[in-house]
């Protein structure tokens, strides 16, 4: 049976993977459609920051 901290870690990992995948899809979209309104670039900036933040949290929990 997993503890609460392990469950928190699993959810954190899932959230990280989800945001990382959305970030990758946004990068692909921008490569395929470089002329956009700028909203995708804004989203990418936000996603980069959140993926980095969650990655740091995951690293802290594994140490």
Helices and strands as residue ranges (DSSP letters): H 4-32, H 39-62
